[in-house]
Amino acid sequence: MNTRILLVEDDARLAELTAEYLTKNDLKVSIEPRGDTAETRILAEQPDLVILDVMLPGKDGFEVCRAVRPLYRGVILMLTARDEDFDQILGLEMGADDYIAKPVQPRVLLARIKALLRRLPTAGEASGESESLIFGQFRISQATRTATLADASIDLTTAEFDLLWLLASHAGNVLSRDDLLQELRGIGFDGLDRSIDARISRLRKKLNDDPENPTRIKTVRGKGYLFSKHDWN
């Protein structure tokens, strides 16, 4: 496997053990201990996936994520403090694709990495006829993993695209947080996880949806979210 991972972790022993485990599972891992130099490496090397710790010397993980996200097209998996909802939500708001709480078991980390990598397009996947959905001026293609609104490209992270595709492919139907989490992350809603809410908020901004009175991705109180078939002109 040629999958390249950049592990940004300042705990040298932890980074070494993690890299060793992932390497044994056919992943190519490089280690970077500082946030400021990690930013440069991510943009220059464009790894397939970045494992990004929050607490780093030079620049914290949130700053790094925010800085690289506009120009980095791979996956960002943030390592956050356990039970720190603020860290998790802030990471998603900065553009992370997913998060996992520390300390993390290597097998759990590997499973999450594989799940995230499965969403990435592979060579040749975009050839041929794209499977697309069109609603007025909005178009989303699963094959090319692109979305446009009024012919303008929408810049989406991997996780944001997956959520938007899932909602759009069930347009007109309410999907609960449990539905969305089960499909996207393979876990149920525990009543506390705010990752879906954070991504919905980011999607609304990118879709020019009024955050106070959204009409394109609607909140159905007590039930979940609904992608409208209308309101796209």
C-alpha positions in Angstrom: 0.0 0.0 0.0 1.3 3.4 -0.9 -0.8 5.4 1.6 1.3 8.1 3.2 0.5 9.3 6.7 2.1 12.2 8.5 1.9 11.8 12.3 2.2 15.1 14.1 2.9 14.3 17.7 5.5 15.8 20.1 5.6 12.8 22.5 8.5 11.0 20.9 7.9 7.6 22.5 4.2 7.6 21.7 4.9 8.7 18.1 7.5 6.0 17.6 5.2 3.3 18.9 2.2 4.5 16.9 4.3 4.7 13.7 5.7 1.3 14.3 2.2 -0.2 14.7 0.8 1.5 11.6 3.9 0.6 9.5 3.3 -3.1 10.4 -0.1 -2.6 8.9 1.2 -1.5 5.5 1.0 2.2 6.0 3.9 4.6 5.3 4.3 6.9 8.3 6.5 10.0 8.8 6.7 11.7 12.1 6.7 15.5 12.8 7.0 16.8 16.4 6.3 20.5 15.9 3.2 22.3 14.7 4.9 25.1 12.9 7.1 22.8 10.8 4.2 20.4 10.3 2.2 23.1 8.5 5.0 23.4 5.9 5.4 19.7 5.5 1.7 19.0 5.0 1.4 21.6 2.2 4.7 20.5 0.6 4.3 16.7 0.9 0.5 16.4 0.6 0.2 13.1 2.5 -2.9 11.1 2.1 -3.8 11.5 5.8 -2.5 13.6 8.7 -2.9 12.5 12.3 -2.7 15.8 14.1 -2.3 16.2 17.9 -3.8 19.4 19.5 -1.0 20.2 22.0 2.1 20.9 20.0 5.2 23.2 20.3 5.4 26.0 17.8 1.8 26.0 16.8 -1.1 24.1 18.2 -3.1 21.6 16.1 -6.1 23.9 15.7 -3.8 26.6 14.1 -2.2 24.1 11.8 -5.5 22.7 10.7 -7.0 26.1 10.0 -3.8 27.1 8.1 -3.5 24.1 5.8 -7.1 23.2 5.2 -7.7 25.6 2.2 -4.7 24.0 0.3 -4.6 20.5 1.6 -6.9 18.0 0.0 -6.2 14.9 2.1 -7.7 13.8 5.4 -7.1 15.4 8.8 -7.7 13.2 11.9 -7.3 15.2 15.1 -6.2 13.7 18.4 -8.2 15.5 21.2 -8.3 15.4 24.9 -10.8 12.8 26.2 -14.3 14.2 27.0 -13.3 17.7 25.9 -16.2 18.6 23.6 -14.7 22.1 23.0 -11.6 20.5 21.5 -13.6 18.2 19.3 -16.0 20.8 18.0 -13.3 23.4 17.5 -11.3 20.8 15.5 -14.2 20.2 13.2 -14.8 23.9 12.8 -11.2 24.3 11.7 -11.7 21.8 9.0 -10.7 18.4 10.5 -12.4 15.4 8.9 -12.7 13.5 12.2 -11.4 13.3 15.7 -10.4 10.6 18.2 -9.9 11.1 21.9 -6.6 10.3 23.6 -5.4 8.0 24.9 -6.3 5.8 21.9 -5.8 2.1 21.4 -3.7 1.4 18.3 -6.3 -0.9 16.8 -9.0 1.7 17.2 -6.8 4.3 15.5 -6.1 1.9 12.7 -9.8 1.2 12.2 -10.6 4.9 12.1 -7.8 5.5 9.6 -9.0 2.8 7.3 -12.6 4.1 7.5 -11.4 7.6 6.5 -9.2 6.3 3.7 -12.0 4.3 2.1 -13.8 7.6 1.4 -10.9 8.9 -0.7 -11.3 8.6 -4.5 -8.9 6.1 -6.1 -7.2 6.4 -9.5 -9.7 6.0 -12.3 -12.7 6.3 -10.0 -13.7 9.6 -11.6 -13.7 8.2 -15.1 -16.9 7.5 -17.0 -20.3 8.8 -16.2 -20.5 10.5 -12.8 -23.2 9.6 -10.4 -24.7 13.0 -9.7 -27.6 14.7 -8.0 -29.0 18.0 -9.2 -31.3 20.3 -7.3 -31.8 23.6 -9.1 -28.4 25.3 -9.2 -26.8 22.8 -6.9 -25.0 19.8 -8.2 -23.1 17.1 -6.4 -21.1 14.2 -7.9 -20.2 11.1 -5.9 -17.7 9.9 -8.5 -15.7 13.1 -8.7 -16.5 14.1 -5.1 -17.3 17.6 -6.2 -20.2 20.0 -5.5 -21.1 23.2 -7.2 -23.7 25.9 -6.5 -24.6 28.3 -9.3 -21.6 26.9 -11.3 -19.2 27.9 -8.4 -17.2 25.1 -6.9 -17.8 24.5 -3.2 -14.7 23.7 -1.2 -15.5 20.7 1.0 -13.4 18.5 3.3 -13.7 14.7 2.9 -16.1 14.5 5.9 -18.2 17.5 4.7 -18.6 15.9 1.3 -19.7 12.6 2.8 -22.3 14.3 5.0 -23.6 16.5 2.2 -23.8 13.5 -0.2 -25.7 11.4 2.4 -28.2 14.2 3.1 -28.7 15.0 -0.6 -29.2 11.4 -1.5 -32.0 11.3 1.0 -33.5 14.7 0.0 -36.9 15.3 1.4 -36.4 12.8 4.3 -35.3 13.5 7.8 -32.1 11.8 8.9 -31.5 11.6 12.7 -28.1 12.2 14.3 -28.0 8.5 14.9 -28.7 7.7 11.3 -25.9 10.0 10.2 -23.3 8.8 12.7 -24.0 5.2 12.0 -23.5 5.7 8.3 -20.5 8.0 8.5 -18.6 6.8 11.5 -20.1 3.4 12.4 -21.2 4.5 15.8 -24.5 5.5 17.4 -25.5 8.8 18.8 -24.7 9.0 22.5 -26.7 12.1 23.2 -23.5 14.2 23.5 -21.6 14.0 20.2 -21.8 17.4 18.5 -19.7 16.5 15.4 -22.7 16.3 13.1 -24.0 19.7 14.3 -20.6 21.3 13.7 -20.4 20.0 10.2 -24.0 21.0 9.4 -23.1 24.5 10.6 -20.1 24.6 8.2 -22.1 23.2 5.3 -24.8 25.9 5.7 -22.2 28.6 5.5 -20.7 27.1 2.3 -24.2 26.7 0.8 -25.2 30.2 1.6 -28.0 28.9 3.8 -29.3 31.4 6.4 -28.0 30.1 9.8 -30.9 31.7 11.7 -33.6 30.3 9.3 -32.0 27.6 7.2 -34.1 26.4 4.2 -31.6 24.2 2.3 -30.5 22.0 5.2 -33.3 22.2 7.7 -33.4 21.3 11.4 -36.4 19.2 12.3 -36.6 19.7 16.1 -36.3 16.5 18.0 -35.8 14.4 14.9 -32.7 15.5 12.9 -31.9 17.2 9.6 -33.6 17.4 6.2 -32.0 18.3 2.9 -34.6 20.3 0.9 -35.4 19.4 -2.7 -36.2 23.0 -3.3 -34.7 26.4 -2.5 -31.7 25.9 -4.7 -32.3 28.7 -7.3 
